Amino acid sequence: QVQLRDSGGGLVQAGGSLRLSCVASGRSLSVHVMGWFRQAPGKEREFVAGVSSSGGTTYYADSVKGRFTISRDNAKNTIYLQMNSLQPEDTAVYYCARAIFPSRTIPTVGSRYDYWGQGTQVTVSS
């Protein structure tokens, strides 16, 4: 059994930065693709970013490309999402998720992920 715990959310002004963390317990994440998703009020959950098991490959939604950076530290069983130049439209609950093994690519649909964090709220004021 794997447990993912998201943290790092908060309230920030437009143009500010936050760093989200996702710590796993129970199993190693080192062989799994990992992703971040978000869900804003009244909207469907959407893919934000993903990282390969080694950390060498990343993939981003167009809406966050150039502003967000996903990374991982397999020794710490932790995934990160550095978010810069935040905008009000980035306001959402952010979730980390573990992709179903094996994943040759970085999935962008939620059904390809089997474990999810509890979510952390990010609010960006204008």
Backbone torsions as a table, in degrees:
resi	resn	phi	psi	omega
1	GLN	NA	135.2	-179.4
2	VAL	-112.3	138.9	171.9
3	GLN	-122.0	130.7	177.1
4	LEU	-111.9	131.2	-179.6
5	ARG	-122.0	113.4	178.8
6	ASP	-86.8	147.1	174.4
7	SER	-156.3	170.3	174.6
8	GLY	106.3	-5.5	179.2
9	GLY	-71.0	173.0	179.2
10	GLY	167.7	-168.1	179.0
11	LEU	-103.7	129.2	-178.7
12	VAL	-142.7	151.6	176.5
13	GLN	-79.1	155.5	177.3
14	ALA	-54.6	136.5	-176.7
15	GLY	92.7	-9.9	-179.0
16	GLY	-83.4	-175.4	-175.7
17	SER	-132.7	152.5	171.4
18	LEU	-143.7	154.4	174.6
19	ARG	-124.8	116.8	177.1
20	LEU	-91.7	147.7	176.1
21	SER	-127.2	152.2	176.8
22	CYS	-138.3	111.8	-178.5
23	VAL	-105.4	133.8	-179.9
24	ALA	-104.8	144.2	173.2
25	SER	-132.1	153.9	177.1
26	GLY	100.5	-41.5	179.0
27	ARG	-146.7	154.5	175.4
28	SER	-73.5	143.8	177.0
29	LEU	-96.0	0.4	-166.1
30	SER	-61.7	-22.7	-179.1
31	VAL	-99.1	0.7	-173.2
32	HIS	-105.9	139.6	162.6
33	VAL	-65.1	141.6	178.5
34	MET	-124.4	151.6	-179.2
35	GLY	-141.0	162.5	170.6
36	TRP	-117.7	135.2	174.7
37	PHE	-124.3	166.9	174.7
38	ARG	-144.8	155.0	177.2
39	GLN	-139.9	118.5	177.1
40	ALA	-92.0	157.4	-179.8
41	PRO	-56.2	128.8	177.7
42	GLY	77.3	4.5	-179.2
43	LYS	-120.4	161.5	177.0
44	GLU	-77.1	156.4	174.5
45	ARG	-63.6	139.2	179.7
46	GLU	-133.0	149.8	177.2
47	PHE	-70.3	139.3	177.9
48	VAL	-112.5	-53.3	-175.7
49	ALA	-160.5	154.6	176.8
50	GLY	-142.6	157.1	-178.7
51	VAL	-139.2	140.4	178.9
52	SER	-69.9	169.8	-176.1
53	SER	-60.8	-35.1	-179.1
54	SER	-84.3	-16.9	-174.8
55	GLY	89.9	-2.9	-174.6
56	GLY	-79.5	-18.5	-179.7
57	THR	-124.8	134.0	177.4
58	THR	-130.0	159.3	178.9
59	TYR	-147.8	138.8	-174.1
60	TYR	-129.2	149.9	168.0
61	ALA	-67.2	147.8	-178.5
62	ASP	-57.3	-32.7	-175.2
63	SER	-68.3	-18.5	-177.6
64	VAL	-119.2	-4.3	-177.3
65	LYS	-59.4	131.8	-179.5
66	GLY	89.0	-12.6	179.5
67	ARG	-114.4	-33.9	-177.8
68	PHE	-107.9	148.6	176.0
69	THR	-134.5	123.8	175.8
70	ILE	-98.2	142.7	178.0
71	SER	-151.6	172.1	-179.9
72	ARG	-148.2	153.5	173.8
73	ASP	-127.9	98.0	-175.8
74	ASN	-66.7	-27.5	178.0
75	ALA	-65.7	-29.0	179.2
76	LYS	-101.2	1.0	-178.6
77	ASN	54.0	43.4	-172.0
78	THR	-133.0	141.4	175.4
79	ILE	-116.1	145.5	-178.7
80	TYR	-125.8	153.9	169.9
81	LEU	-135.7	105.7	175.7
82	GLN	-86.1	122.8	-176.3
83	MET	-118.2	116.0	179.4
84	ASN	-115.1	164.1	178.8
85	SER	48.7	48.0	-177.1
86	LEU	-65.8	144.2	-179.4
87	GLN	-124.3	158.4	179.8
88	PRO	-54.1	-32.0	179.7
89	GLU	-71.0	-6.9	174.7
90	ASP	-85.5	-5.5	179.2
91	THR	-61.9	124.4	-176.4
92	ALA	-178.2	171.1	166.4
93	VAL	-90.4	128.5	-177.5
94	TYR	-104.3	135.6	-178.0
95	TYR	-126.0	135.5	167.9
96	CYS	-93.0	157.4	-175.8
97	ALA	-151.9	149.9	178.6
98	ARG	-102.2	127.1	179.1
99	ALA	-73.5	147.5	176.5
100	ILE	-63.6	134.1	-179.4
101	PHE	-88.3	139.2	-4.8
102	PRO	-89.4	154.5	176.4
103	SER	-127.5	111.7	179.4
104	ARG	-78.6	-20.2	176.7
105	THR	-126.5	177.8	176.8
106	ILE	-94.8	107.6	-177.3
107	PRO	-68.2	148.8	177.9
108	THR	-114.4	1.9	178.4
109	VAL	-108.3	141.2	-174.4
110	GLY	-63.5	-27.8	-178.4
111	SER	-67.2	-12.6	178.1
112	ARG	-90.7	7.5	179.5
113	TYR	-119.4	141.1	-173.8
114	ASP	-112.1	-22.5	176.6
115	TYR	-126.5	141.1	-175.4
116	TRP	-131.3	146.9	170.8
117	GLY	-74.5	174.3	-177.4
118	GLN	-81.6	-13.7	178.8
119	GLY	97.5	148.6	176.2
120	THR	-136.1	133.4	-173.5
121	GLN	-81.1	130.2	172.3
122	VAL	-118.2	123.4	179.3
123	THR	-124.7	124.7	-179.0
124	VAL	-115.2	119.8	-179.7
125	SER	-94.4	149.3	-178.5
126	SER	-89.8	NA	NA
